[in-house]
Amino acid sequence: MLAFPCNQFGAQEPGTDAEILEFATSKYDANFPMFSKIEVNGNGACELYQWLRAEQPGAGGTDDITWNFEKFLVDRTGAVVARFSPMVTPEDIAPQLEQYL
């Protein structure tokens, strides 16, 4: 699991990278790589999210990320094999992971 903070959703991640990391680790016991804050939608979207969105369009005909915690599953060859809504938990995704390991 990799995390890319983004402040485009209700200004929920306004802090610095260090502040976001401290919050995620102290409040949610996050223990996975946390990258620098990026944009995931619009003209300023980073190239990674432009690619992820193009490979796995979202529900309703939009490729925009709908909210923080939207997830993508990428296999070992680099193919984007699934996209999950923000309400889907990592535990919900876990049964699907074995086929990609």
C-alpha beads as a LAMMPS data file, in Angstrom:
LAMMPS data file: protein, C-alpha beads

101 atoms
100 bonds

1 atom types
1 bond types

-500.0 500.0 xlo xhi
-500.0 500.0 ylo yhi
-500.0 500.0 zlo zhi

Masses

1 110.0

Atoms # bond

1 1 1 0.000 0.000 0.000
2 1 1 1.229 3.476 -0.903
3 1 1 -0.376 6.743 0.187
4 1 1 -0.416 10.018 -1.738
5 1 1 -1.935 12.821 0.369
6 1 1 -4.123 15.292 -1.513
7 1 1 -5.856 18.417 -0.284
8 1 1 -8.413 18.570 -3.126
9 1 1 -11.216 16.987 -1.076
10 1 1 -12.733 19.289 1.507
11 1 1 -9.281 20.616 2.449
12 1 1 -8.759 17.578 4.693
13 1 1 -4.980 17.480 4.278
14 1 1 -3.845 21.112 4.499
15 1 1 -0.649 20.474 6.440
16 1 1 2.916 19.853 5.423
17 1 1 4.089 16.387 4.431
18 1 1 5.561 15.924 7.924
19 1 1 2.319 17.005 9.620
20 1 1 0.235 14.662 7.453
21 1 1 2.578 11.754 8.192
22 1 1 2.468 12.457 11.935
23 1 1 -1.352 12.589 11.886
24 1 1 -1.709 9.375 9.861
25 1 1 0.722 7.418 11.999
26 1 1 -0.457 8.684 15.394
27 1 1 -4.218 8.630 14.763
28 1 1 -4.569 5.693 12.341
29 1 1 -1.355 3.714 12.956
30 1 1 -0.503 3.989 9.249
31 1 1 2.574 1.894 8.571
32 1 1 2.961 2.157 4.800
33 1 1 4.902 4.572 2.593
34 1 1 3.473 8.095 2.593
35 1 1 4.544 10.261 -0.318
36 1 1 4.496 14.048 -0.741
37 1 1 1.187 15.783 -1.220
38 1 1 -0.039 15.844 -4.834
39 1 1 -3.056 16.777 -6.927
40 1 1 -5.047 13.888 -8.370
41 1 1 -7.670 15.729 -10.439
42 1 1 -7.675 18.663 -12.828
43 1 1 -4.912 20.280 -14.844
44 1 1 -2.419 19.913 -11.991
45 1 1 -2.924 16.162 -11.539
46 1 1 0.356 14.301 -11.237
47 1 1 1.295 11.946 -14.065
48 1 1 0.783 8.851 -11.904
49 1 1 -2.858 9.713 -11.262
50 1 1 -3.450 10.758 -14.842
51 1 1 -2.305 7.270 -15.834
52 1 1 -4.217 5.428 -13.083
53 1 1 -7.449 7.241 -13.952
54 1 1 -7.030 6.546 -17.675
55 1 1 -6.363 2.843 -17.066
56 1 1 -9.315 2.335 -14.706
57 1 1 -12.113 4.878 -15.238
58 1 1 -14.411 5.408 -12.291
59 1 1 -18.088 4.725 -11.844
60 1 1 -20.572 6.996 -13.552
61 1 1 -18.449 7.669 -16.618
62 1 1 -15.941 9.958 -14.923
63 1 1 -12.283 9.268 -14.426
64 1 1 -11.948 11.840 -11.617
65 1 1 -10.988 10.660 -8.166
66 1 1 -14.139 11.105 -6.080
67 1 1 -12.665 11.390 -2.584
68 1 1 -9.591 10.632 -0.507
69 1 1 -8.928 6.932 0.014
70 1 1 -9.927 5.876 -3.496
71 1 1 -7.729 2.886 -4.264
72 1 1 -6.103 1.274 -7.294
73 1 1 -4.730 -2.260 -7.511
74 1 1 -1.664 -2.617 -9.726
75 1 1 -0.266 -6.072 -10.502
76 1 1 3.408 -7.052 -10.567
77 1 1 3.662 -6.231 -14.287
78 1 1 2.397 -2.700 -13.732
79 1 1 -1.112 -3.248 -15.105
80 1 1 -3.888 -1.424 -13.270
81 1 1 -6.303 -4.274 -12.592
82 1 1 -8.919 -2.674 -10.339
83 1 1 -10.200 0.560 -8.861
84 1 1 -12.046 0.763 -5.550
85 1 1 -14.266 3.450 -4.069
86 1 1 -13.151 5.300 -0.945
87 1 1 -15.556 3.244 1.200
88 1 1 -13.881 -0.069 0.269
89 1 1 -11.377 -0.954 2.983
90 1 1 -7.985 -2.617 2.513
91 1 1 -9.448 -5.598 4.351
92 1 1 -12.185 -5.825 1.697
93 1 1 -9.512 -5.899 -1.024
94 1 1 -7.232 -8.426 0.703
95 1 1 -8.903 -11.578 -0.719
96 1 1 -8.188 -10.363 -4.254
97 1 1 -4.504 -9.718 -3.612
98 1 1 -3.323 -13.320 -3.535
99 1 1 -3.906 -13.828 -7.265
100 1 1 -1.588 -10.886 -8.021
101 1 1 1.281 -11.822 -5.701

Bonds

1 1 1 2
2 1 2 3
3 1 3 4
4 1 4 5
5 1 5 6
6 1 6 7
7 1 7 8
8 1 8 9
9 1 9 10
10 1 10 11
11 1 11 12
12 1 12 13
13 1 13 14
14 1 14 15
15 1 15 16
16 1 16 17
17 1 17 18
18 1 18 19
19 1 19 20
20 1 20 21
21 1 21 22
22 1 22 23
23 1 23 24
24 1 24 25
25 1 25 26
26 1 26 27
27 1 27 28
28 1 28 29
29 1 29 30
30 1 30 31
31 1 31 32
32 1 32 33
33 1 33 34
34 1 34 35
35 1 35 36
36 1 36 37
37 1 37 38
38 1 38 39
39 1 39 40
40 1 40 41
41 1 41 42
42 1 42 43
43 1 43 44
44 1 44 45
45 1 45 46
46 1 46 47
47 1 47 48
48 1 48 49
49 1 49 50
50 1 50 51
51 1 51 52
52 1 52 53
53 1 53 54
54 1 54 55
55 1 55 56
56 1 56 57
57 1 57 58
58 1 58 59
59 1 59 60
60 1 60 61
61 1 61 62
62 1 62 63
63 1 63 64
64 1 64 65
65 1 65 66
66 1 66 67
67 1 67 68
68 1 68 69
69 1 69 70
70 1 70 71
71 1 71 72
72 1 72 73
73 1 73 74
74 1 74 75
75 1 75 76
76 1 76 77
77 1 77 78
78 1 78 79
79 1 79 80
80 1 80 81
81 1 81 82
82 1 82 83
83 1 83 84
84 1 84 85
85 1 85 86
86 1 86 87
87 1 87 88
88 1 88 89
89 1 89 90
90 1 90 91
91 1 91 92
92 1 92 93
93 1 93 94
94 1 94 95
95 1 95 96
96 1 96 97
97 1 97 98
98 1 98 99
99 1 99 100
100 1 100 101
